[in-house]
Amino acid sequence: MNIKKELKHATFEYEEESKSFVINTEEGVVRLNKIYSFAFMRFVVRIAQRNWFRKKSLDNIEEDVLQSDQDELENPNQLKMF
């Protein structure tokens, strides 16, 4: 069984028989075995979570800045992880 997702500039494909993940682009082809496919998946999930948490943290910081003085924060652009 193959799972395939075609986009404008790339095609992603998972081949069940060989358990490999293939990325086809105009520049070339990348083939990942099951270990590297899993590592790539974890990397993508971490980036997605990081961006989601960053947006949520920035929203909280903006609210804090509006409620408190600017002098209290060392750098209002820094992220605070709770």
N, C-alpha and C positions, 0 to 999 in steps of 0.2 A: 504494500500500500504506500502510495506517495501522497504527501501533502504539499500543495504548491500554492504560493501566493505571488501573483504578478503585479508589479507596480510600474510606474512610468519609466523609471531608470534602473530598476533592479528586479530580479526574481529570486524568491526564497523557496527552497525546496527541501523537504525532509524525506529521505529514502528509508523505508522501514527495513528492507532486506539487508542493506549494508549499515544501517543505523548511522547514516551520515547526514550532515546538514550542508547544503550547497547554496552559495550566494553567487548569482550571475549578474554582472554589471557590464557596461560598455567597455570598461578598462580590463576586465578579466573575470576569472572564476576563482572562488575560494571554496575549498572543500574541507570540512571539519569532521573528524571522527566523533564518536559518542562522548568521549571525555572532554574534548575541546568544545564540543557543542554545548555540553552542560556548563562548562566554565563561562562560555560566551553568554549563555542564558542568565547565569547568576550576575554577570557584569551588567547586563542590560537592566535587570530588575533592580540592582543597586542604584544605578543612575536614575531610573524612574522614581525610586523611593526618595533618593537624595533631592531631586527636583521638587517632588511633592512636599517633603518636609521643609525644604528651603522656602517655598512659597508660603506655607503655613507659618513658619517661624518669622518670616519677614512681615506678614500681616500682623502678628502679635507684637513685634518690635515697633511697627508704625503706630499701633494703638498706644503702646507704652510711651513713645516719644511725644505723642500728642497730649498725654496726661501728665507727663513730668517735664522737668527742665532739661534742655539740651546738655547742660554742663554735667549732669549726673552720669551720662553715658560716655565712656571713653571714645567709642566709635559706633555711631548708630547703624553703620553698615555691617557690623559684625553679626554673625549668627549666634543665637543663644540656644543651646540644646538643653531641654528639660528632661 
